[in-house]
Amino acid sequence: MKKALILLMLLGLVVSLVAIAGCGDKKTTIKTPEGEVTVEEGGGGEVTYETDEGDVTYNVNDEAPSEDELGAPIYPDAEYVPGSGGTSTATGPEGDFIAAGAEFTTSDSYDDVLSFYKDELGEPMIEDSAMKETSWMIEKSDGSIVTVTVTDEGGEVRIYIGRMGGSL
């Protein structure tokens, strides 16, 4: 329970620090009783939290994480929603933990996007035709879990891709 609370506090701190990271190429290190947090300011943001138990690095970039980082294909010509994604890695005594996620949009039809992902990923785990929302959850060979959700939001199709794996 203590680790979960620390992780939640850490994620809140990371999001706050990334959000306030401004322009320029500057590194700032903040020392806390629990460890050090390093913020690298620039086109996106990188925050590293170092403790005796391990390190956590979180990256938010102006560019989407790659298909390799996400663990699933990105719909052709889909546009990345700036600031919606990033990658995070944590290293500790139990091993490494990796997470990546991003949101994309397209003006292509919901049915076209759905067809693409069914061809690429197989049958979805959840499909709600009335709400036009479909989700896949896939376990990769490296033990990570990938989720892909496609929704129709009034003429714009949104694609959410996320990946988590490793040890906590």
N, C-alpha and C positions, 0 to 999 in steps of 0.2 A: 504494500500500500504506500509506503514511504517513497519508493522509487517512482510509482505512478504520479504521486503528488509533485515530486521534484521534476519529473518529465513535463507535467502540465505547466508548472511555473517556468521551466526553461523555455518551453515553446512560446509562452506568452511574452517572455523577455526577448526571445529571438524575433518574433513578429514585430514587437515594438522597436527594437533596434534597427531592423531592416527598414521599417517604415520611415525612421528618421534619418537614415543614411542619405546624405545629400550628394551633390555633384563633386567631381574632382577625384584625385587619386590619393587618398589619405587613409591611414590606419589609426584607429584609436583603440587602446586597451583599457578596460575597466576592471579593477581588482575588487573582488567581493570575498567575503569569508569562505564561500564555497568554491571559489576558483577565479579564473580570469575569463573575460569575454572580450574578444577582439572583433571590431567592426571595420570592414574595408569598404570605404565609400567609393562609388564609381557609377558606371552605367546601370548596374543592378545593385546587389548587395551581398556580401558574404559575412556571416557571423560565425565565429568559432568560440565555443565555450569549453574551457579546459578545467578538469577537476582531477583529483587523485584517482577517481574511478574510471576515467576515460574522457574522450573528447567528443563534442558534437559540432558539426559544421553544417550550416544552412545557407543555400545559395538561392537568390532570387535574381533572375536575369531578364533582360528585355527580350530574349529569345526563348522559345519553347525548349523544354528538355527534349532530347532525341528519342526516337523510337526505341533504341536500345535501353536508354534510361527508364522509359515508361513501360517497356515490356509488351507493347501492343502497337499495331500500325496506326498511323495518323491518317485520317480520311484525306484523299487527294484534294488539293486546293483548299483545304480547310484553313481558316485563319486563326492564329494563336491570339487569345485574349491577353494583351499585355498585362503583366503583373499577376496573372492568375496561377502561375506555376513556379516550380522550383525543385530543387533536390536537397536532400538532407542525409547526412551520414553521421552515425554515432559509433564510437569504438569504446568498448569497456571490457571488463574481465570476462563477461559471458560471450563476447564476440562482437561482430559488427552488425549494425542495423542500417538499412538503406531505405529511403522513401523518395518518390518522385511523383509529381502530379502536374496537370495542366488542363486548361479548358480551351476548346476550339469552337468556332462557329462556321457555318456554311449556309449559303442561300439555296443549295440543292435540296431536293425534296427529302422528307423524312424517310419515305420508302426507298429512295436510292441509297441513302446513308445506311439504313437498316440492312439492305441487301448486301452492301459492301462488307459490313461487319459480320453478317451471317456467313458469307463466303470465306472470310478470313478467320473467324473465331468459332464457327459452328453455331448450334442452337443456343439462344440466350437462356440464362437462368430465370429471368423474370421478363415477361412481356405484357404490357398493359395497353391494348389497342385503343381503348377509350381515351386514356390520358396521353397516348402517344409517348410512352416512356418504356425503354428497353434496357436491360442491364445484363452484363456478363461478369462472372467471377471465375478467374482462371488461376490454377496453381501451376507455376512454372517449374521447370526441372531443377532450378536452384533453390526451390523452397519458397520463393516469393509469391505473393498473391497480387494479381492484377485485376482491377475492376474497370469496366468500360460502361458508361451510361450514355445513351442517346435520347434526347428529348426534343419534341417539337414545341417551340414557344412562340406561337403566332406567326408563322412564316419564316422564322429563323431556327435552324437546327443547331442545338448545342451538344457538344461531345465532351464528356469528362473522362479523363484517363488518369488512373492512379496506380501506383505500385508500392508495396511494402514488403520487406523481407529481412531475414536475419534474426539475431537474438537480441533480447532486451535484458 
